[in-house]
Amino acid sequence: MQWILQQFEDTEKLAQALDRLDIPYTWHKVVPFVGDLQPEPVIENKDAVVLFGSYTLWRYAQREALSPGVFKIRPFVHEEPWHPYLLNGADALFLSLRDIPDRLPKEDRQWFMRPVDDSKEEPGKVRGTAEIVALAERVLALEEDEIPRGSLRHDTELMLTQPAYILKEWRIWIVGDVIRTFSLYKEESRVVYRPEIDQDAADFAEHMVRLNPGYARAYVMDICRTDSGLYMLETNCINAAGFYAADLLKLADSIHHINGYKP
């Protein structure tokens, strides 16, 4: 497998794991708004290339028909097997950004808001009604061709739900429908990165993977504990998700040999 990396703190950690596994890789910059890579990589086999860095790398992978390239995923809220287990999603309010000013309920309250697609246009976070409307109005004041690629657009579909009090949050890395590694990344309001998971949370994550086999060849799942139990938060593109305290040796090795590929 040929590895192409965009330089960030996380990908530098990944590179250290690749070094230990004796797997070669190359560093590249992404040309803003264009998606070209500098220097242009020399692709040895288009069917054995993987890219890690920012989410925008998917454009290059798609344009060059690279496989696996970037592991694209479907919106998790559309996956019916997971609906009973979602903290946010199954009973959410779904609105396009252009509909926010007129259709968002007017009462002054807090919403958890995120784009439906795993597009990284806007991070999921809790916002007040007035802040959400102001955000929508700023974007709608622009013509479509004035909006930078990768930003919120007039037709971006948003998910809005009731905020919940979360006790713990974990990130799970799945490759080939097998959990390869995990990391605790939040305890209540404190950000903490530790390579640990409660046994019932690990069992819950395994159950989520078994419920929806073949969702993606590789992806990240975030789960959480609340006062009322364990829930699934979301899925993310594995190529652009933070590594926290993951075991990168296990992760890199599983991706390098995905579907039995041997260099």
C-alpha positions as CSV (number, residue, x, y, z in Angstrom):
1,M,0.0,0.0,0.0
2,Q,1.3,3.4,-1.0
3,W,0.8,6.0,1.8
4,I,0.4,9.7,1.0
5,L,0.4,12.1,4.0
6,Q,-0.5,15.7,4.5
7,Q,1.6,17.2,7.4
8,F,-0.2,17.7,10.6
9,E,0.6,16.8,14.2
10,D,-1.6,13.7,14.0
11,T,-0.1,12.5,10.7
12,E,3.4,13.0,12.1
13,K,2.4,10.5,14.8
14,L,1.1,8.2,12.1
15,A,4.4,8.5,10.3
16,Q,6.2,7.4,13.4
17,A,4.1,4.2,13.4
18,L,4.7,3.7,9.7
19,D,8.5,4.0,10.4
20,R,8.3,1.3,13.1
21,L,6.3,-1.0,10.7
22,D,8.9,-0.3,7.9
23,I,6.2,1.1,5.7
24,P,7.3,3.9,3.3
25,Y,5.3,7.1,2.9
26,T,5.6,10.6,1.3
27,W,4.7,14.1,2.5
28,H,2.6,16.5,0.4
29,K,0.9,19.8,0.7
30,V,-2.7,20.4,-0.5
31,V,-3.2,23.4,-2.8
32,P,-6.1,25.4,-1.2
33,F,-9.4,25.5,-3.1
34,V,-7.8,23.4,-5.9
35,G,-7.0,20.1,-4.3
36,D,-3.7,19.4,-6.1
37,L,-0.9,17.9,-4.2
38,Q,2.6,19.4,-4.0
39,P,4.9,17.7,-4.9
40,E,2.7,15.7,-7.2
41,P,3.0,12.0,-6.0
42,V,4.2,9.3,-8.3
43,I,1.5,6.7,-8.1
44,E,2.8,3.2,-8.4
45,N,-0.6,1.3,-8.4
46,K,-3.9,3.3,-8.3
47,D,-5.6,0.3,-6.6
48,A,-3.2,0.4,-3.6
49,V,-3.0,4.0,-2.4
50,V,-4.3,5.6,0.9
51,L,-4.2,9.3,1.9
52,F,-4.3,10.8,5.4
53,G,-4.6,14.4,6.3
54,S,-7.5,16.9,5.8
55,Y,-10.9,15.8,4.5
56,T,-10.3,17.6,1.2
57,L,-8.0,14.9,0.2
58,W,-11.0,12.9,-1.0
59,R,-11.2,15.3,-4.1
60,Y,-7.7,14.3,-5.2
61,A,-8.4,10.6,-4.5
62,Q,-11.6,10.7,-6.5
63,R,-10.1,12.7,-9.4
64,E,-7.2,10.3,-9.7
65,A,-9.4,7.2,-9.1
66,L,-7.3,6.0,-6.3
67,S,-8.3,3.0,-4.2
68,P,-8.9,2.8,-1.3
69,G,-7.8,6.5,-1.3
70,V,-10.1,8.1,1.2
71,F,-12.7,5.9,2.8
72,K,-15.9,7.8,2.2
73,I,-18.9,7.1,4.5
74,R,-22.6,7.6,4.3
75,P,-24.4,9.9,6.7
76,F,-24.8,7.9,9.9
77,V,-28.3,9.3,10.5
78,H,-29.5,7.5,7.4
79,E,-28.4,4.1,8.7
80,E,-31.6,2.5,10.1
81,P,-29.9,-0.3,12.1
82,W,-28.3,2.4,14.3
83,H,-31.4,4.6,14.8
84,P,-32.4,3.1,18.2
85,Y,-28.9,3.8,19.6
86,L,-28.2,7.3,18.4
87,L,-27.9,10.1,20.9
88,N,-28.5,12.7,18.2
89,G,-30.1,11.9,14.9
90,A,-33.2,9.6,14.8
91,D,-35.5,12.3,16.2
92,A,-33.5,15.3,15.0
93,L,-34.7,18.4,13.2
94,F,-33.3,18.4,9.7
95,L,-33.1,21.7,7.8
96,S,-31.1,23.1,4.9
97,L,-29.2,26.2,5.9
98,R,-31.4,28.4,3.6
99,D,-34.4,27.2,5.6
100,I,-33.0,28.1,9.0
101,P,-34.2,31.8,9.3
102,D,-37.8,30.8,8.6
103,R,-38.2,27.3,9.9
104,L,-36.0,27.1,13.0
105,P,-38.3,27.3,16.0
106,K,-38.1,30.9,17.4
107,E,-37.9,30.1,21.1
108,D,-34.6,31.0,22.8
109,R,-33.0,27.6,23.4
110,Q,-29.8,25.6,22.9
111,W,-29.3,23.2,20.0
112,F,-26.6,20.7,19.1
113,M,-26.0,21.5,15.4
114,R,-23.8,19.7,12.8
115,P,-23.9,19.0,9.0
116,V,-25.6,15.7,8.1
117,D,-22.7,14.8,5.7
118,D,-19.3,14.1,7.1
119,S,-18.0,17.0,5.1
120,K,-16.2,19.0,7.9
121,E,-17.9,22.2,6.7
122,E,-18.7,23.1,10.3
123,P,-17.8,21.3,13.6
124,G,-20.7,19.9,15.6
125,K,-21.3,22.0,18.7
126,V,-24.0,23.4,20.9
127,R,-25.3,26.9,19.8
128,G,-28.2,29.1,20.8
129,T,-31.1,29.8,18.4
130,A,-29.9,33.4,17.7
131,E,-26.3,32.3,16.9
132,I,-27.6,29.7,14.5
133,V,-29.8,32.1,12.7
134,A,-27.0,34.7,12.5
135,L,-24.7,32.1,11.1
136,A,-27.2,31.1,8.4
137,E,-27.9,34.8,7.5
138,R,-24.1,35.5,7.1
139,V,-23.8,32.6,4.6
140,L,-27.1,33.4,2.8
141,A,-25.9,37.0,2.3
142,L,-23.2,35.6,0.0
143,E,-23.7,34.5,-3.6
144,E,-23.1,30.7,-4.1
145,D,-19.9,31.4,-6.2
146,E,-18.5,33.6,-3.4
147,I,-18.5,30.7,-0.9
148,P,-15.1,28.9,-0.5
149,R,-15.1,25.2,-1.2
150,G,-15.5,23.2,2.0
151,S,-17.6,25.9,3.7
152,L,-21.3,25.9,4.6
153,R,-23.5,26.5,1.6
154,H,-27.1,27.5,1.0
155,D,-28.1,23.9,0.5
156,T,-26.1,22.3,3.3
157,E,-28.3,20.0,5.3
158,L,-28.0,20.5,9.0
159,M,-29.1,18.3,11.9
160,L,-30.3,20.0,15.1
161,T,-31.1,18.2,18.3
162,Q,-31.5,18.6,22.1
163,P,-28.1,18.9,23.8
164,A,-27.3,16.0,26.2
165,Y,-25.1,15.9,29.3
166,I,-22.3,13.4,28.4
167,L,-20.1,11.7,31.0
168,K,-17.5,10.0,28.8
169,E,-16.8,9.9,25.0
170,W,-14.7,7.4,23.2
171,R,-13.4,7.1,19.6
172,I,-13.4,3.6,18.0
173,W,-11.4,2.8,14.8
174,I,-13.0,0.1,12.6
175,V,-11.2,-1.5,9.6
176,G,-12.8,-4.4,7.7
177,D,-15.7,-4.6,10.3
178,V,-13.2,-5.2,13.1
179,I,-12.4,-2.8,15.9
180,R,-8.7,-2.2,15.7
181,T,-8.1,0.4,18.4
182,F,-9.9,2.9,20.7
183,S,-9.3,6.0,22.8
184,L,-11.1,7.9,25.6
185,Y,-11.1,11.5,24.6
186,K,-13.5,13.3,26.9
187,E,-14.7,13.0,30.6
188,E,-17.6,15.4,31.1
189,S,-16.1,18.8,30.1
190,R,-12.5,17.7,30.3
191,V,-10.5,16.7,27.2
192,V,-8.5,13.6,28.1
193,Y,-6.7,11.2,25.8
194,R,-6.1,7.8,27.2
195,P,-5.9,4.4,25.5
196,E,-8.8,2.9,27.6
197,I,-12.5,2.0,27.3
198,D,-15.0,0.6,29.8
199,Q,-15.9,-3.0,29.1
200,D,-19.6,-2.3,28.6
201,A,-18.7,0.5,26.2
202,A,-16.4,-1.9,24.3
203,D,-19.2,-4.4,24.1
204,F,-21.6,-1.7,22.9
205,A,-19.2,-0.6,20.1
206,E,-18.8,-4.2,19.0
207,H,-22.6,-4.5,18.8
208,M,-22.9,-1.3,16.7
209,V,-20.3,-2.7,14.2
210,R,-22.2,-6.1,14.0
211,L,-25.5,-4.3,13.5
212,N,-24.4,-2.6,10.3
213,P,-21.7,-4.8,8.6
214,G,-20.2,-3.3,5.4
215,Y,-21.0,0.3,6.3
216,A,-17.5,1.2,5.1
217,R,-14.2,-0.6,4.6
218,A,-12.7,1.7,7.3
219,Y,-14.3,4.3,9.5
220,V,-14.3,6.0,12.9
221,M,-17.2,5.7,15.4
222,D,-17.7,7.9,18.4
223,I,-19.8,6.6,21.3
224,C,-20.6,8.1,24.7
225,R,-22.0,7.4,28.2
226,T,-24.8,9.5,29.6
227,D,-26.9,9.2,32.8
228,S,-29.4,7.1,30.8
229,G,-26.8,4.7,29.2
230,L,-24.5,4.2,26.2
231,Y,-25.2,5.8,22.8
232,M,-23.6,6.3,19.4
233,L,-22.7,9.9,18.7
234,E,-21.6,9.8,15.0
235,T,-19.2,8.3,12.5
236,N,-16.3,10.1,10.8
237,C,-14.0,9.6,7.9
238,I,-11.0,7.6,9.2
239,N,-8.5,9.5,6.9
240,A,-9.2,12.9,8.6
241,A,-10.2,12.0,12.2
242,G,-8.0,12.9,15.1
243,F,-6.0,9.9,16.5
244,Y,-6.2,10.9,20.2
245,A,-4.6,8.0,22.1
246,A,-5.2,5.3,19.5
247,D,-2.7,2.4,19.0
248,L,-1.4,3.6,15.6
249,L,0.7,0.5,15.1
250,K,-2.4,-1.6,15.0
251,L,-4.4,0.9,13.0
252,A,-1.7,1.4,10.3
253,D,-1.0,-2.3,10.0
254,S,-4.7,-3.1,9.5
255,I,-5.1,-0.5,6.8
256,H,-1.9,-1.5,5.1
257,H,-3.2,-5.0,4.8
258,I,-6.9,-4.2,4.2
259,N,-8.8,-6.9,2.4
260,G,-5.7,-9.1,2.4
261,Y,-3.5,-6.7,0.4
262,K,0.2,-7.6,0.7
263,P,2.9,-5.3,-0.6
